[in-house]
Amino acid sequence: MLRSTILSLSCLSNYGPCLEGAADRLAKWIKDDTEYIPPNFRTLVYRYGITSIGDADVWNTMWKRYTMESDPNEAIKLLYGLAFPKEPWLVHQ
């Protein structure tokens, strides 16, 4: 439990390795949806990963996976990540 809190604070503080790790995990997951992200880190990876690399392709892929998601808890995590793209106009589309 503390691990996710510490990572959240690290990314919130713009700590480079934390942001790079989130971006790397998100990029792997975007390329291969079977890439495993531990459930307690998914919100962090979605939020800070999309903040780091959130171009239109990444955002649209996440949106597509959100619309196809059947688990409400996972859908909320995806929706949370979709709110933090690098380009604000993506949210407005």
Residue, then its C-alpha position, 0 to 999 in steps of 0.5 A: m500500500l505504501r509503495s503506490t503512495i510513494l510512487s504517486l508522490s514521486c510522479l506528482s513531484n515530477y521525479g524523472p525515473c518515476l515518470e519515465g517508468a510510467a511512460d514505458r509501462l504505458a507504451k508497452w501496454i498500448k502496443d500489446d494489451t496483454e502486457y501486465i500492469p499490476p492492478n494497484f499501479r494501473t491508475l498511476v501508469y495511466r495518469y502519468g504515462i499519458t501525461s508523458i507520452g499522451d499523443a492522440d494515438v495513445w489517447n484514442t487507444m485508451w479510449k477504445r479500450y475504455t469503451m470495450e472494458s467490462d470491469p467497472n473498476e478498470a473502466i474508472k482507472l482508464l477514465y481517470g488516465l484519459a483526463f490527463p493527456k499532454e494535449p488538453w484538446l484531446v479531452h475536449q474531442 
